[in-house]
Amino acid sequence: MLGYKPLTKSIDFIFADPPYNLSGKNYLTCKNGKVAICNKGEWDEIEDIHKFNRQWLESCIRVLADDGTIWISGTLHNHPSVGVLLKKLGLWIINDIIWYKPNAAPLLQGNRFAPSTELIWLASKSKKYFFNYELARELNGGKQMRNLWTLSATRHLTIHPTEKPESLMQRIISIGSKEGNTVLDPFMGSGTTGVVAKQLGRNFIGIEIDQSYFDIATQRIDNAVREPSLFVPSQSKSNARHCQLSLS
Ligand SMILES: C[S@@+](CC[C@H](N)C(=O)[O-])C[C@H]1O[C@@H](n2cnc3c(N)ncnc32)[C@H](O)[C@@H]1O
């Protein structure tokens, strides 16, 4: 959002899917069944990834409410940097979620394990934060939800190279926020977070540097509709609560 500066502590929930810094000649991928240099776009080639991560994380911390949470996705290319910064900047790391993609692209080089996971950091500013534990359990068939999530990568709906599946965002936003909350995505891309925020009745602020992606996201969000039955089982609605950790 150009020229818009959210107020300090005005955001209930942040999902950040930042550049992973995995593009460039040192990173190979599988494209149409062949080995190719990974190229997500210029935005993914960052000289000093740690400095970049620090800058946007500091801004997110400024706007996040005291009982809000921030969820940050990544791979081995950026998650060590983000993890160190979360600690350094005084955040409380609640979980590291491993998103396992059983249908991830195969590895053609034959020199390592086939990458098929992403890591999602979940952190807060204080030990009292909103987390819909009951809903998580309900979504998991009545059993405690673990931090290993098996969710297939889905066919992209837009031309954006790193579009997240709506199913992943539905789980994250429904567990991490309440109806009427304000959700921020500082790296909006194709707008998946905004689409799901709207489906779930949350307010949404998205930031995106690339005008063409911004336009795609805006159109996608405009077309999204509220889906009242999505992830609102009757019981968990009343049981949604703040979690207060007793450990220091
Ligand atoms: C990993 S993608 C996000 C994809 C998104 N989660 C989706 O589902 O489409 C990161 C996005 O951040 C944008 N970006 C990179 N640097 C940025 C910056 N400094 N400010 C805002 N957006 C930026 C890129 O253009 C890219 O679209």
The ligand as a Gaussian input file, in Angstrom:
#p B3LYP/6-31G(d) Opt

LIG

0 1
 C        7.463000     -14.898000      -1.784000
 S        6.537000     -13.715000      -2.642000
 C        4.970000     -13.696000      -1.825000
 C        3.965000     -14.615000      -2.471000
 C        2.596000     -14.575000      -1.806000
 N        2.614000     -15.194000      -0.502000
 C        1.534000     -15.239000      -2.660000
 O        0.816000     -16.144000      -2.183000
 O        1.427000     -14.878000      -3.830000
 C        7.286000     -12.243000      -2.118000
 C        6.736000     -10.984000      -2.754000
 O        7.354000      -9.881000      -2.100000
 C        7.536000      -8.822000      -3.038000
 N        8.595000      -7.958000      -2.503000
 C        9.943000      -8.143000      -2.553000
 N       10.584000      -7.152000      -1.930000
 C        9.623000      -6.328000      -1.439000
 C        9.657000      -5.131000      -0.672000
 N       10.816000      -4.568000      -0.304000
 N        8.477000      -4.551000      -0.324000
 C        7.293000      -5.108000      -0.699000
 N        7.206000      -6.238000      -1.447000
 C        8.348000      -6.846000      -1.802000
 C        7.890000      -9.532000      -4.328000
 O        7.592000      -8.739000      -5.453000
 C        7.032000     -10.808000      -4.231000
 O        5.818000     -10.648000      -4.935000

